[in-house]
Amino acid sequence: MARKVRVEACQVRTESRVCPGMAQTEQGETYVLDARTPAERGICCQAFTAMSPFRTALAVTDQVGREQDGHLDITCPHGVVTFRLSRAY
């Protein structure tokens, strides 16, 4: 069974701390990814595409993230938002 993965927008590199893209991601937003992505005010689709392989690795293996206190930081394709992925136990 796959583990849930917690995703946090831990850094947004704008003065307002809101991504200027269409998703308007705000610093501090959190999501829990399971079998489905969050429906209400979900994750930017381009950021999700970038983080998806890492989310899968965290969900189904024991090895990924151990060397970094159990989390992985992934920056969106535009370089504006850094998302922190960790297991949601």
N, C-alpha and C positions, 0 to 999 in steps of 0.2 A: 504494500500500500504506500502510496506517495505521501510525503510530508507536505504540510502547508508551508508556504514561503511568505514571509513578511517583507514588504517593500516600502521603504520610506524615501521621500524626496528630501534628502539630507542637506543638499546645497543647491540653491538657484542663484546663478551668477548675474543678477540684475539688481539695480538699486531698490526696486520694489519687492524683490524676492518672489516675483511671479514670472513665469516663463512667457515671453512674448509670442510664442507659437499659438496655434489654434486651440490646444488643450488647456492653456492657461494654468499649467501646473504650479501650485504654490508650495514654497518651502514648508516642510513639516507634514505634508499629506502622507497618509499611510494607507496601505492596502494589504489584504491577505489574499494570496492567490492559491486556489485549490484546483478543483476540476474545471472551474469557470473563472473568467476574469470578473472583477467587480463591475456591476451594471450601473450603479448610481455614481455619476461623476468619475468615470473610470480612468485608466492610465492612457497616456498618449500612445497612439498606435505605433508610431515610429520608435519611441522609447521601449515599448513592449517587445518589438521585433528585435531590438538590440540586446535586451536582457533575457529573452526567452531561453536560449541554450543554457545559460547559467542558472536560471530558475529551475529548469529541468534537472540539471546536475545536483542542485541543492535538494530537490524534492526526492530523488531516487537513489542517491549514493551517500555513503558515510564520509567520504574523503574530502570533498570540496568544502573549503572554508575553514578547515581546522587550523591551518597555519596563519589565519588572519582573524583570530578570535571569533570564528564562526560566521563571518559575514564577507560579502563581496561588494565592492563599490563599482558601479557601472555608470558611465557617463553617456547621456543621450547622443544621438548622431549629430546634433547641432552644437554640442559642447556647452550647453547652458545649464542643464540639470544633472546632478549626480544622484543616483538612486542607490540606496544601501539595501542589499538583499540578505536576509538571514532566515534561519529556520524558525517557524512559528510553532513551538512545541506545545 
